[in-house]
Amino acid sequence: MTIAYLDEARKKGFSVVRIIHGKGIGVQREIVRSVLKETEFVKGFKSGDEFGRGAGSTVVTFRD
């Protein structure tokens, strides 16, 4: 599901997206980030602190 969302966002021209996975104990966050590490068109990612969600979201940047 995460890869489909990322692929669709990239096709629509987005260069940055935010994935909200919640804070919890970090299981979903680690699953999302492990997918991001293996997705070739993902340039990088970081915690969504600048959006006020902190550890509850991840901001993803796509390669050109």
N, CA, C and O atoms as CSV, one atom per row, in Angstrom:
chain,resi,resn,atom,element,x,y,z
A,1,MET,N,N,0.818,-1.193,0.000
A,1,MET,CA,C,0.000,0.000,0.000
A,1,MET,C,C,0.870,1.268,0.000
A,1,MET,O,O,0.572,2.223,-0.717
A,2,THR,N,N,1.922,1.276,0.788
A,2,THR,CA,C,2.809,2.433,0.864
A,2,THR,C,C,3.466,2.707,-0.481
A,2,THR,O,O,3.535,3.854,-0.921
A,3,ILE,N,N,3.948,1.656,-1.134
A,3,ILE,CA,C,4.614,1.821,-2.427
A,3,ILE,C,C,3.631,2.359,-3.464
A,3,ILE,O,O,3.998,3.216,-4.269
A,4,ALA,N,N,2.391,1.874,-3.460
A,4,ALA,CA,C,1.380,2.358,-4.409
A,4,ALA,C,C,1.120,3.844,-4.194
A,4,ALA,O,O,1.014,4.597,-5.163
A,5,TYR,N,N,1.015,4.274,-2.945
A,5,TYR,CA,C,0.800,5.693,-2.630
A,5,TYR,C,C,1.975,6.537,-3.131
A,5,TYR,O,O,1.778,7.574,-3.765
A,6,LEU,N,N,3.196,6.083,-2.842
A,6,LEU,CA,C,4.388,6.813,-3.267
A,6,LEU,C,C,4.472,6.906,-4.783
A,6,LEU,O,O,4.773,7.967,-5.329
A,7,ASP,N,N,4.208,5.811,-5.451
A,7,ASP,CA,C,4.277,5.778,-6.911
A,7,ASP,C,C,3.251,6.723,-7.531
A,7,ASP,O,O,3.563,7.457,-8.468
A,8,GLU,N,N,2.044,6.702,-7.012
A,8,GLU,CA,C,0.990,7.585,-7.535
A,8,GLU,C,C,1.324,9.054,-7.291
A,8,GLU,O,O,1.122,9.890,-8.171
A,9,ALA,N,N,1.827,9.369,-6.117
A,9,ALA,CA,C,2.205,10.751,-5.804
A,9,ALA,C,C,3.315,11.234,-6.730
A,9,ALA,O,O,3.292,12.373,-7.195
A,10,ARG,N,N,4.273,10.377,-6.992
A,10,ARG,CA,C,5.378,10.729,-7.889
A,10,ARG,C,C,4.882,10.947,-9.314
A,10,ARG,O,O,5.304,11.887,-9.987
A,11,LYS,N,N,3.987,10.079,-9.770
A,11,LYS,CA,C,3.425,10.220,-11.118
A,11,LYS,C,C,2.651,11.528,-11.278
A,11,LYS,O,O,2.601,12.103,-12.366
A,12,LYS,N,N,2.046,11.991,-10.179
A,12,LYS,CA,C,1.266,13.237,-10.231
A,12,LYS,C,C,2.145,14.475,-10.080
A,12,LYS,O,O,1.641,15.598,-10.085
A,13,GLY,N,N,3.451,14.276,-9.947
A,13,GLY,CA,C,4.367,15.405,-9.917
A,13,GLY,C,C,4.793,15.899,-8.544
A,13,GLY,O,O,5.500,16.902,-8.446
A,14,PHE,N,N,4.384,15.225,-7.497
A,14,PHE,CA,C,4.815,15.633,-6.156
A,14,PHE,C,C,6.303,15.348,-6.000
A,14,PHE,O,O,6.797,14.327,-6.479
A,15,SER,N,N,7.010,16.242,-5.336
A,15,SER,CA,C,8.422,15.999,-5.048
A,15,SER,C,C,8.629,15.620,-3.582
A,15,SER,O,O,9.649,15.033,-3.221
A,16,VAL,N,N,7.646,15.963,-2.739
A,16,VAL,CA,C,7.684,15.659,-1.309
A,16,VAL,C,C,6.294,15.227,-0.868
A,16,VAL,O,O,5.297,15.824,-1.273
A,17,VAL,N,N,6.224,14.185,-0.037
A,17,VAL,CA,C,4.952,13.748,0.548
A,17,VAL,C,C,5.162,13.457,2.026
A,17,VAL,O,O,6.291,13.284,2.485
A,18,ARG,N,N,4.068,13.407,2.757
A,18,ARG,CA,C,4.119,13.066,4.173
A,18,ARG,C,C,3.304,11.813,4.394
A,18,ARG,O,O,2.167,11.718,3.931
A,19,ILE,N,N,3.869,10.860,5.092
A,19,ILE,CA,C,3.167,9.631,5.458
A,19,ILE,C,C,2.895,9.695,6.952
A,19,ILE,O,O,3.822,9.818,7.752
A,20,ILE,N,N,1.624,9.613,7.328
A,20,ILE,CA,C,1.251,9.626,8.748
A,20,ILE,C,C,1.064,8.173,9.187
A,20,ILE,O,O,0.184,7.473,8.686
A,21,HIS,N,N,1.894,7.732,10.121
A,21,HIS,CA,C,1.855,6.352,10.598
A,21,HIS,C,C,1.536,6.268,12.082
A,21,HIS,O,O,1.383,5.174,12.625
A,22,GLY,N,N,1.435,7.407,12.734
A,22,GLY,CA,C,1.143,7.438,14.162
A,22,GLY,C,C,2.400,7.235,15.003
A,22,GLY,O,O,3.431,6.785,14.503
A,23,LYS,N,N,2.299,7.570,16.276
A,23,LYS,CA,C,3.456,7.469,17.174
A,23,LYS,C,C,3.571,6.065,17.757
A,23,LYS,O,O,4.545,5.363,17.488
A,24,GLY,N,N,2.608,5.658,18.536
A,24,GLY,CA,C,2.616,4.320,19.120
A,24,GLY,C,C,3.965,3.925,19.693
A,24,GLY,O,O,4.661,4.733,20.307
A,25,ILE,N,N,4.323,2.651,19.477
A,25,ILE,CA,C,5.624,2.165,19.960
A,25,ILE,C,C,6.648,2.095,18.829
A,25,ILE,O,O,7.769,1.628,19.028
A,26,GLY,N,N,6.256,2.563,17.639
A,26,GLY,CA,C,7.200,2.683,16.544
A,26,GLY,C,C,7.207,1.555,15.533
A,26,GLY,O,O,8.025,1.565,14.612
A,27,VAL,N,N,6.322,0.583,15.676
A,27,VAL,CA,C,6.303,-0.554,14.753
A,27,VAL,C,C,5.939,-0.106,13.340
A,27,VAL,O,O,6.647,-0.438,12.390
A,28,GLN,N,N,4.851,0.638,13.187
A,28,GLN,CA,C,4.447,1.113,11.860
A,28,GLN,C,C,5.493,2.040,11.254
A,28,GLN,O,O,5.772,1.968,10.058
A,29,ARG,N,N,6.069,2.907,12.077
A,29,ARG,CA,C,7.108,3.815,11.595
A,29,ARG,C,C,8.280,3.027,11.005
A,29,ARG,O,O,8.777,3.367,9.931
A,30,GLU,N,N,8.713,1.995,11.690
A,30,GLU,CA,C,9.837,1.194,11.208
A,30,GLU,C,C,9.487,0.410,9.942
A,30,GLU,O,O,10.337,0.230,9.070
A,31,ILE,N,N,8.252,-0.053,9.837
A,31,ILE,CA,C,7.814,-0.748,8.616
A,31,ILE,C,C,7.838,0.220,7.442
A,31,ILE,O,O,8.366,-0.102,6.378
A,32,VAL,N,N,7.264,1.411,7.635
A,32,VAL,CA,C,7.240,2.422,6.572
A,32,VAL,C,C,8.660,2.789,6.165
A,32,VAL,O,O,8.960,2.847,4.972
A,33,ARG,N,N,9.522,3.031,7.109
A,33,ARG,CA,C,10.888,3.462,6.797
A,33,ARG,C,C,11.712,2.352,6.150
A,33,ARG,O,O,12.606,2.635,5.352
A,34,SER,N,N,11.426,1.107,6.480
A,34,SER,CA,C,12.149,0.019,5.816
A,34,SER,C,C,11.726,-0.078,4.345
A,34,SER,O,O,12.549,-0.387,3.484
A,35,VAL,N,N,10.447,0.183,4.057
A,35,VAL,CA,C,9.975,0.220,2.668
A,35,VAL,C,C,10.637,1.382,1.933
A,35,VAL,O,O,11.069,1.228,0.790
A,36,LEU,N,N,10.719,2.531,2.574
A,36,LEU,CA,C,11.330,3.710,1.954
A,36,LEU,C,C,12.796,3.463,1.604
A,36,LEU,O,O,13.261,3.890,0.547
A,37,LYS,N,N,13.520,2.782,2.476
A,37,LYS,CA,C,14.940,2.491,2.233
A,37,LYS,C,C,15.133,1.646,0.978
A,37,LYS,O,O,16.161,1.750,0.309
A,38,GLU,N,N,14.153,0.816,0.660
A,38,GLU,CA,C,14.270,-0.110,-0.466
A,38,GLU,C,C,13.598,0.386,-1.749
A,38,GLU,O,O,13.622,-0.308,-2.765
A,39,THR,N,N,13.000,1.578,-1.710
A,39,THR,CA,C,12.306,2.120,-2.874
A,39,THR,C,C,13.265,3.014,-3.645
A,39,THR,O,O,13.705,4.047,-3.140
A,40,GLU,N,N,13.586,2.610,-4.875
A,40,GLU,CA,C,14.650,3.275,-5.635
A,40,GLU,C,C,14.385,4.733,-5.983
A,40,GLU,O,O,15.335,5.500,-6.142
A,41,PHE,N,N,13.112,5.144,-6.107
A,41,PHE,CA,C,12.843,6.531,-6.470
A,41,PHE,C,C,12.713,7.456,-5.262
A,41,PHE,O,O,12.395,8.635,-5.418
A,42,VAL,N,N,12.958,6.932,-4.058
A,42,VAL,CA,C,12.953,7.755,-2.855
A,42,VAL,C,C,14.361,8.300,-2.634
A,42,VAL,O,O,15.321,7.542,-2.496
A,43,LYS,N,N,14.466,9.614,-2.605
A,43,LYS,CA,C,15.761,10.273,-2.400
A,43,LYS,C,C,16.147,10.246,-0.929
A,43,LYS,O,O,17.301,9.989,-0.584
A,44,GLY,N,N,15.169,10.512,-0.063
A,44,GLY,CA,C,15.439,10.532,1.368
A,44,GLY,C,C,14.159,10.692,2.158
A,44,GLY,O,O,13.083,10.894,1.596
A,45,PHE,N,N,14.291,10.597,3.475
A,45,PHE,CA,C,13.134,10.774,4.356
A,45,PHE,C,C,13.614,11.210,5.728
A,45,PHE,O,O,14.762,10.987,6.110
A,46,LYS,N,N,12.691,11.846,6.465
A,46,LYS,CA,C,13.002,12.318,7.817
A,46,LYS,C,C,11.721,12.391,8.629
A,46,LYS,O,O,10.620,12.289,8.089
A,47,SER,N,N,11.878,12.565,9.911
A,47,SER,CA,C,10.738,12.712,10.805
A,47,SER,C,C,9.955,13.966,10.435
A,47,SER,O,O,10.538,14.961,10.005
A,48,GLY,N,N,8.647,13.920,10.602
A,48,GLY,CA,C,7.775,15.026,10.213
A,48,GLY,C,C,7.654,16.122,11.249
A,48,GLY,O,O,6.585,16.714,11.393
A,49,ASP,N,N,8.709,16.404,11.965
A,49,ASP,CA,C,8.685,17.413,13.037
A,49,ASP,C,C,8.182,18.778,12.573
A,49,ASP,O,O,7.446,19.446,13.300
A,50,GLU,N,N,8.573,19.198,11.366
A,50,GLU,CA,C,8.185,20.545,10.913
A,50,GLU,C,C,6.683,20.677,10.672
A,50,GLU,O,O,6.182,21.789,10.505
A,51,PHE,N,N,5.962,19.560,10.652
A,51,PHE,CA,C,4.511,19.600,10.475
A,51,PHE,C,C,3.772,19.458,11.798
A,51,PHE,O,O,2.544,19.375,11.822
A,52,GLY,N,N,4.511,19.431,12.890
A,52,GLY,CA,C,3.890,19.334,14.205
A,52,GLY,C,C,3.434,17.936,14.569
A,52,GLY,O,O,2.770,17.752,15.589
A,53,ARG,N,N,3.779,16.934,13.748
A,53,ARG,CA,C,3.377,15.563,14.035
A,53,ARG,C,C,4.520,14.771,14.664
A,53,ARG,O,O,4.294,13.678,15.184
A,54,GLY,N,N,5.736,15.299,14.625
A,54,GLY,CA,C,6.882,14.650,15.239
A,54,GLY,C,C,7.076,13.229,14.763
A,54,GLY,O,O,7.089,12.953,13.564
A,55,ALA,N,N,7.226,12.335,15.718
A,55,ALA,CA,C,7.487,10.930,15.405
A,55,ALA,C,C,6.282,10.236,14.773
A,55,ALA,O,O,6.381,9.071,14.386
A,56,GLY,N,N,5.162,10.920,14.662
A,56,GLY,CA,C,3.943,10.319,14.097
A,56,GLY,C,C,3.857,10.388,12.592
A,56,GLY,O,O,2.901,9.878,12.008
A,57,SER,N,N,4.846,11.015,11.940
A,57,SER,CA,C,4.834,11.081,10.479
A,57,SER,C,C,6.258,11.093,9.936
A,57,SER,O,O,7.218,11.400,10.644
A,58,THR,N,N,6.359,10.748,8.657
A,58,THR,CA,C,7.637,10.750,7.957
A,58,THR,C,C,7.478,11.538,6.670
A,58,THR,O,O,6.528,11.320,5.918
A,59,VAL,N,N,8.405,12.454,6.412
A,59,VAL,CA,C,8.400,13.266,5.196
A,59,VAL,C,C,9.358,12.595,4.201
A,59,VAL,O,O,10.509,12.298,4.523
A,60,VAL,N,N,8.851,12.368,2.993
A,60,VAL,CA,C,9.597,11.644,1.959
A,60,VAL,C,C,9.886,12.581,0.788
A,60,VAL,O,O,9.011,13.323,0.342
A,61,THR,N,N,11.128,12.536,0.297
A,61,THR,CA,C,11.536,13.310,-0.867
A,61,THR,C,C,11.853,12.346,-2.005
A,61,THR,O,O,12.540,11.345,-1.802
A,62,PHE,N,N,11.351,12.648,-3.205
A,62,PHE,CA,C,11.575,11.794,-4.372
A,62,PHE,C,C,12.788,12.246,-5.165
A,62,PHE,O,O,13.163,13.418,-5.139
A,63,ARG,N,N,13.389,11.310,-5.861
A,63,ARG,CA,C,14.468,11.621,-6.814
A,63,ARG,C,C,13.843,12.300,-8.023
A,63,ARG,O,O,12.656,12.120,-8.298
A,64,ASP,N,N,14.636,13.074,-8.741
A,64,ASP,CA,C,14.157,13.742,-9.961
A,64,ASP,C,C,13.985,12.752,-11.093
A,64,ASP,O,O,13.590,13.135,-12.194
